[in-house]
């Protein structure tokens, strides 16, 4: 066996309260993609087994739903002694289908319908419960396979629709949770307005049996019985000692409805004490003595008198006479033209 999924916790619950549904969905989808042949066992409450043939589901069984043999035995088509004799003829097989047909207890078409009903009912029981882990068993064989298999995802979709329809009823129940007992509506019972299924359920309901137990007792599908129990609870034909838990109601005290007086203002904070005075800065005595001496020297009077004249410098004292007189350059404009004319005249 190979474990496909495990470590399912309460946080894996979906919107319908199912735990481990995504684990089951992933495992079945893998078996379909890989065209697996063998059994996929879903451990949980109630748990169950899916039998595959080349990726299609050809059988399913669960402790939470009656199998095809239980449906046949409870339908009174065959007695327990006759069933045991057929099993001996079949060499100990769990499902003596060939012997049932040969002895005329059921036809081939009837057996196919019974096996398909048991298959879908088992899938519903597994999906409505809790799944803890899934593991494969390639060597297992289906005890009562159907000739034509069903896709695993399609089977889960069908079980989801059934569970959602059950949850939408005014008094929804689970197959293995509520334990109904006869209700306080004797008028319908006395007037004979009950259906055969309702009469059987009232006769078998004793406050200790769940819908799953009633399904085994009456030889009917667990989904059919669970839906009928929910409807009978709404009609008062059945009742449960443990009803649904009431919603918590928050009660408001009387003083909460009146306007409360505002609380008194808080007293102002006490003023902070003044900070202690800072100590005087430290002064070096040597620095004080030097500073006093500088101030005393600056305080001596300066003698008043005429300001001393700046020394005058005589020209040529430095021995450089070239730069003292400007160089005399060419004549004026008139001389320039005379020279030009004279030169022109001479030429």
ABEGO torsion letter per residue (X at the ends): XBBABBGBBAAABBAAGBBGAAAAAAAAAAAAAAGBBEBBBBBEOAEEBBBBBGGBBABBBBAABBBAAAAAAAAGABBAAAAAAAAAAAGGBABBAAAAAAAGABBAAAAAAAAAAAAAAAAAAAAABBBABBBBBAABBBABBBABBBBAAAAAAAAAAAAAAAAABABBBBAAABBBBBBBBAAAAAAGABBAAAAAAAAABAGABBAAAAAAAAGBBAAAAAAAAAAAAAAGABBBABBBBBBBBBBBBAAAABBBBBBBBBBBBBBBBBBBBBBBBBBBAAAAAAAAAAAAAAABBBBBEBBBBBBBBBBGAAGBAAAABBBBBBBBAAAAAAAAAAAAAAX
